[in-house]
Amino acid sequence: MAVVVATLSFPRTSLGFIDRFLVAAESFRIPSLLIFNKTDMWSEEDWKYAAGLEEIYKSIGVDVLTISAQAGINLEVLKDKLKGKISLIAGHSGVGKSTILNVLAPGIQQKTSEVSSFANKGTHTTTFAEMFEIANDTFVIDTPGIKELGLMDIDEEEINHFFPEMRALFGKCKFHNCSHTHEPGCAVMAAVENGDIVMSRYQSYLSMMEGIDSHR
Protein backbone atom coordinates (compact mmCIF):
# COMPACT_ATOMS: atom_id res chain seq x y z
CA MET A 1 0.00 0.00 0.00
CA ALA A 2 1.13 3.55 -0.75
CA VAL A 3 0.37 6.00 2.06
CA VAL A 4 0.62 9.76 1.65
CA VAL A 5 0.51 11.86 4.83
CA ALA A 6 -0.83 15.37 4.29
CA THR A 7 -1.43 18.39 6.53
CA LEU A 8 -3.61 21.45 6.04
CA SER A 9 -0.96 23.72 7.59
CA PHE A 10 2.43 23.59 9.32
CA PRO A 11 3.27 22.61 6.60
CA ARG A 12 0.53 22.87 4.00
CA THR A 13 0.28 19.99 1.52
CA SER A 14 -0.96 21.08 -1.91
CA LEU A 15 -3.67 19.12 -3.69
CA GLY A 16 -1.33 18.91 -6.67
CA PHE A 17 1.20 17.00 -4.56
CA ILE A 18 -1.50 14.61 -3.32
CA ASP A 19 -2.77 14.01 -6.86
CA ARG A 20 0.72 13.33 -8.21
CA PHE A 21 1.30 10.78 -5.48
CA LEU A 22 -2.02 9.07 -6.20
CA VAL A 23 -1.29 8.99 -9.95
CA ALA A 24 2.14 7.45 -9.29
CA ALA A 25 0.57 4.75 -7.09
CA GLU A 26 -2.24 4.15 -9.59
CA SER A 27 0.29 3.73 -12.40
CA PHE A 28 1.80 0.79 -10.50
CA ARG A 29 -1.65 -0.52 -9.44
CA ILE A 30 -0.80 -0.02 -5.78
CA PRO A 31 -3.74 0.74 -3.45
CA SER A 32 -3.49 4.14 -1.75
CA LEU A 33 -4.31 5.58 1.64
CA LEU A 34 -4.54 9.36 2.09
CA ILE A 35 -3.97 10.49 5.68
CA PHE A 36 -4.69 13.99 6.95
CA ASN A 37 -2.64 14.43 10.13
CA LYS A 38 -2.62 17.05 12.92
CA THR A 39 -6.40 17.22 13.39
CA ASP A 40 -5.74 18.47 16.93
CA MET A 41 -4.68 21.78 15.33
CA TRP A 42 -7.74 22.18 13.11
CA SER A 43 -10.27 24.99 13.31
CA GLU A 44 -13.95 24.54 12.49
CA GLU A 45 -13.21 25.80 8.98
CA ASP A 46 -10.39 23.27 8.64
CA TRP A 47 -12.79 20.46 9.51
CA LYS A 48 -15.26 21.64 6.86
CA TYR A 49 -12.50 21.89 4.25
CA ALA A 50 -11.16 18.44 5.13
CA ALA A 51 -14.67 16.95 4.90
CA GLY A 52 -14.92 18.31 1.36
CA LEU A 53 -11.55 16.83 0.42
CA GLU A 54 -12.50 13.48 1.94
CA GLU A 55 -15.67 13.43 -0.17
CA ILE A 56 -13.67 14.22 -3.34
CA TYR A 57 -11.09 11.50 -2.85
CA LYS A 58 -13.44 8.83 -1.57
CA SER A 59 -15.61 9.38 -4.65
CA ILE A 60 -12.70 8.23 -6.85
CA GLY A 61 -11.94 5.19 -4.69
CA VAL A 62 -9.16 6.52 -2.46
CA ASP A 63 -9.23 5.46 1.19
CA VAL A 64 -9.03 8.55 3.44
CA LEU A 65 -8.31 8.81 7.16
CA THR A 66 -8.04 11.82 9.49
CA ILE A 67 -5.72 11.40 12.47
CA SER A 68 -3.67 13.17 15.07
CA ALA A 69 -0.45 11.33 15.82
CA GLN A 70 0.29 13.81 18.61
CA ALA A 71 -3.10 13.34 20.32
CA GLY A 72 -3.45 9.64 19.47
CA ILE A 73 -6.65 10.11 17.45
CA ASN A 74 -7.64 7.29 15.04
CA LEU A 75 -4.28 5.54 15.35
CA GLU A 76 -5.95 2.22 16.12
CA VAL A 77 -7.91 2.60 12.89
CA LEU A 78 -4.64 3.26 11.08
CA LYS A 79 -3.04 0.18 12.61
CA ASP A 80 -5.93 -1.90 11.31
CA LYS A 81 -5.53 -0.48 7.79
CA LEU A 82 -1.79 -1.26 7.80
CA LYS A 83 -2.22 -4.77 9.23
CA GLY A 84 -0.81 -7.55 7.09
CA LYS A 85 0.62 -5.19 4.47
CA ILE A 86 3.90 -3.66 3.38
CA SER A 87 3.18 0.08 3.27
CA LEU A 88 5.33 2.93 2.03
CA ILE A 89 4.70 6.19 3.91
CA ALA A 90 5.52 9.46 2.15
CA GLY A 91 4.85 13.18 2.43
CA HIS A 92 6.48 16.57 2.92
CA SER A 93 8.97 17.08 5.75
CA GLY A 94 7.10 18.04 8.88
CA VAL A 95 3.78 16.31 8.20
CA GLY A 96 4.40 13.83 11.02
CA LYS A 97 5.49 10.61 9.32
CA SER A 98 8.14 9.81 11.91
CA THR A 99 5.83 10.75 14.79
CA ILE A 100 3.20 8.37 13.40
CA LEU A 101 5.74 5.54 13.25
CA ASN A 102 7.00 6.22 16.76
CA VAL A 103 3.45 5.99 18.11
CA LEU A 104 2.60 2.86 16.11
CA ALA A 105 5.79 1.13 17.22
CA PRO A 106 7.62 2.94 20.05
CA GLY A 107 10.73 0.81 19.54
CA ILE A 108 11.42 2.47 16.19
CA GLN A 109 12.40 5.83 17.73
CA GLN A 110 12.60 7.82 14.49
CA LYS A 111 13.95 11.37 14.89
CA THR A 112 11.40 14.18 14.80
CA SER A 113 11.73 17.95 14.62
CA GLU A 114 9.58 21.07 14.89
CA VAL A 115 8.10 22.79 11.86
CA SER A 116 9.49 26.28 11.29
CA SER A 117 6.79 28.85 12.04
CA PHE A 118 8.65 31.30 9.81
CA ALA A 119 8.75 29.18 6.65
CA ASN A 120 5.86 26.87 7.53
CA LYS A 121 8.05 23.98 6.43
CA GLY A 122 9.48 20.94 8.11
CA THR A 123 13.12 20.00 8.27
CA HIS A 124 14.41 16.64 7.09
CA THR A 125 14.69 14.12 9.90
CA THR A 126 14.57 10.90 7.87
CA THR A 127 17.54 10.81 5.50
CA PHE A 128 17.00 7.47 3.74
CA ALA A 129 14.19 4.97 3.18
CA GLU A 130 14.04 2.28 5.85
CA MET A 131 11.60 -0.57 6.45
CA PHE A 132 10.35 -1.47 9.93
CA GLU A 133 8.26 -4.35 11.21
CA ILE A 134 5.54 -2.85 13.42
CA ALA A 135 3.61 -6.11 13.98
CA ASN A 136 3.54 -9.66 12.70
CA ASP A 137 3.38 -9.53 8.88
CA THR A 138 3.02 -5.74 9.02
CA PHE A 139 5.81 -3.57 7.64
CA VAL A 140 6.13 0.14 6.97
CA ILE A 141 8.73 1.92 4.86
CA ASP A 142 9.59 5.39 6.16
CA THR A 143 10.89 7.74 3.48
CA PRO A 144 12.70 11.10 3.54
CA GLY A 145 10.46 14.16 3.27
CA ILE A 146 9.58 14.97 -0.32
CA LYS A 147 9.73 18.59 -1.42
CA GLU A 148 8.43 18.04 -4.94
CA LEU A 149 7.13 14.91 -6.62
CA GLY A 150 7.79 14.16 -10.28
CA LEU A 151 6.32 11.41 -12.47
CA MET A 152 8.61 8.91 -14.16
CA ASP A 153 7.96 6.50 -17.03
CA ILE A 154 4.49 7.92 -17.72
CA ASP A 155 3.77 9.27 -21.18
CA GLU A 156 1.50 12.25 -21.82
CA GLU A 157 -1.23 10.09 -23.35
CA GLU A 158 -1.20 7.75 -20.34
CA ILE A 159 -1.79 10.25 -17.54
CA ASN A 160 -5.58 10.25 -17.89
CA HIS A 161 -5.55 6.46 -17.42
CA PHE A 162 -4.55 7.05 -13.80
CA PHE A 163 -7.37 9.47 -12.99
CA PRO A 164 -10.32 7.14 -12.21
CA GLU A 165 -12.90 9.85 -12.94
CA MET A 166 -11.39 10.37 -16.41
CA ARG A 167 -10.94 6.68 -17.05
CA ALA A 168 -14.69 6.27 -16.56
CA LEU A 169 -15.24 8.48 -19.63
CA PHE A 170 -13.01 6.55 -22.04
CA GLY A 171 -14.58 6.29 -25.48
CA LYS A 172 -16.96 9.21 -24.95
CA CYS A 173 -14.84 12.02 -26.41
CA LYS A 174 -15.29 13.02 -30.06
CA PHE A 175 -11.68 12.15 -30.86
CA HIS A 176 -10.15 8.83 -29.80
CA ASN A 177 -6.79 10.51 -29.03
CA CYS A 178 -8.31 13.44 -27.11
CA SER A 179 -5.86 15.07 -24.70
CA HIS A 180 -8.75 16.61 -22.68
CA THR A 181 -7.13 20.03 -22.88
CA HIS A 182 -8.67 21.87 -25.84
CA GLU A 183 -10.48 19.55 -28.24
CA PRO A 184 -14.15 20.05 -29.20
CA GLY A 185 -16.49 17.32 -28.03
CA CYS A 186 -14.29 16.42 -25.04
CA ALA A 187 -16.29 14.46 -22.47
CA VAL A 188 -13.77 15.21 -19.73
CA MET A 189 -13.92 18.99 -20.17
CA ALA A 190 -17.72 18.76 -20.27
CA ALA A 191 -17.64 16.80 -16.99
CA VAL A 192 -15.45 19.51 -15.45
CA GLU A 193 -17.87 22.21 -16.58
CA ASN A 194 -20.90 20.47 -15.09
CA GLY A 195 -19.11 19.56 -11.86
CA ASP A 196 -18.84 15.80 -12.35
CA ILE A 197 -15.04 16.13 -12.29
CA VAL A 198 -13.65 18.38 -9.56
CA MET A 199 -11.75 21.41 -10.85
CA SER A 200 -8.76 20.86 -8.54
CA ARG A 201 -8.29 17.37 -9.94
CA TYR A 202 -8.50 18.64 -13.52
CA GLN A 203 -5.98 21.38 -12.73
CA SER A 204 -3.63 18.72 -11.35
CA TYR A 205 -4.04 16.79 -14.61
CA LEU A 206 -3.15 19.87 -16.68
CA SER A 207 -0.12 20.53 -14.47
CA MET A 208 1.14 16.98 -14.99
CA MET A 209 0.64 17.28 -18.75
CA GLU A 210 2.65 20.52 -18.78
CA GLY A 211 5.38 18.93 -16.67
CA ILE A 212 5.85 16.08 -19.10
CA ASP A 213 5.93 18.50 -22.05
CA SER A 214 8.62 20.60 -20.36
CA HIS A 215 10.88 17.57 -19.85
CA ARG A 216 10.82 16.42 -23.46
N, C-alpha and C positions, 0 to 999 in steps of 0.2 A: 504494500500500500504506500502511496505517496501522500505525505501529510504536509500541508503548508500552514504555518502559524502566522496569523495576521493580527495587527492591532489598529485601532481607530486613531490613536495618537500615542506619542512617546514610545516609539516613532509611529508615524502614519504609514500604513501599507496602501499603496495605490491599487485600484481595481485592475489596472493594466498589468501589474505584477502578478496578481492573483490569476488573471486570465491566462497569462503566458505560462505559468506553472501548470495550470489545468490542461492547457493544450499540449504541453510537453508530456504530461502523464498520459493523456488520452492517446497521443501518437504511439506510445509503447503499450497501450491497452492495460495500463495499471490503474486500479481503482484509487480514487482520491478521497481525502478527508480535509475539509477546510475548517480550521480552528480560529475562532476569534478569542484572543486572550485578553487579560486585564479588565474583565467586566467589573471588578471592584472599583475601577476608576471612572466608570461610565456615568454620564448624566442621563436625565430622562430623554433628552433629544438623541443621545448616543444609542439608547436602547431602541428607540423608534427607527433610527437609521439602520441599525444592525438587523432588526426584524425584517426590514425591506430587502436587505442584502441576502438574508437567509432564504426568503421567499424566492428571490431571483435564482440563486444557485441550486436550491432544492428542486426547482421546476425543470432544471436541465440534468437532474440525476446526480448532483454532487451532494455527498453527505456533509452536513454542517453541524458544528458544535461550538457553543459559547462556554468559556471556562474562565476561571481565575486561578492560576497556579499559585499565586501569593496567598489567596484566601482559601484555597482548597475546594473551590466550587466546580462541580461536575467532573472531578478527576477520576472518580470511580467509573463514571460512564466512559471516559476516555480509555481507562484500563481495559474495559470490556471490548471496546472497538479495536484495540491493539492486540487483543488476546489471540494467540495462535498464528500471528503474522510476523513477517519481516517488514518493518515500516521505516521509510526514510523521512526524516523530519527536517524541513527547510523553512527559511524565512529571512527577513532582514535582521541585522544585528540589533539586539535590544528588544525583540518581541517576546522573549521569555522561553526560548527553546531549552536552554540549559536548566533553567529553573524548573520547567515541567519535568525534565528527566530526573532531576535531583529529588523531586517529590514522588515521582513514580517508583524510583528505586534509589533510596538514600545512599546506598553504597557506591553509586557512580561518582558523586562529588565533582560534577562539572563546575568549572569556574564561571562566576557570573559577575556582571558589573552594572553600574547605574547608567541610565540613559542621560545624555547631556541635555539639560533644560535649555541651553543656549541654541544648540543645533537641532534639537529634537531627534537625535540619532543615537543609536547604540554604538558601542565600541566592540571590536572583535574579541571574543573570549575563547571560542572554539577555533582552532587554527588548522585542523585537518579532520576529515570524515572518520568517524570511529563507531563501530558497532558494539552494542551492549545487550546482554541478556537481562531482561527485567523480570522474567518469569519463565516457567517451563514452556518451551516452544514459542516464546515471545521475544522478539529482538527489535531493537530500534537503532537506527543509524543517525547519529547526530552529525550535522554538517556545519561548516563555517557560515557565518552570516553572509547573505547574498545582497550585494548592492544593486546590481542590475541583472536581469535574466534574459539571455538570448536563446534563440531557437536554432538547433543544429539538425542538419539532414532532413529538413522539411522544405519542399518546394512550394512556390507561390500558389500553384493550383491545388495543393494538398491541404492548405491551412483550414479551409472551410469544412473539410472532412472531420476535423477535431473540435468543431463547435456543434454540439448535438442539436441545437435549435435550427442551425443551417442545414445540417445533414438531413433533417426531417423534410426539407423542401427540395431535395434532389429530384431533378427531372421536371420541375415546375417552372423553371425560367424559360424565356423565349429561346435563348441560345444555350446549347449544351455545354459550351466552354465559358459560361458567364463568370466573370470575376466578382460579381456583386458589388461593383464600385461605381459604375456609370451606365451600364447597358440598359436599353429600353426593355420593358417586359421582365424585369428582374423580380422574382418572387421574394428574394431576401430583402431587397430594399423596400418592397411593398409591405412586408411584415414589420420592418422597422417603423415605417410611417404609421401603420395602424396599431402599433404597440405590442404586437405578438413577439417581436424580438426587442429586447431591452437596448436602449441607445448606448449605454456604457459598454455592453458586450460588442456591439457593432463597431464602436470606436476602437476597442481593443483589436478587433479583426483588421481594421484599416491600418492601425499602427504596425501590426505584425507584417502586413503586406508591404508597407513602406520600408520596414526594416530589412526585409529580404531583398527588395529592389536596390537598396543602398549598398548592399554587400556583394552585389554582382560585379 
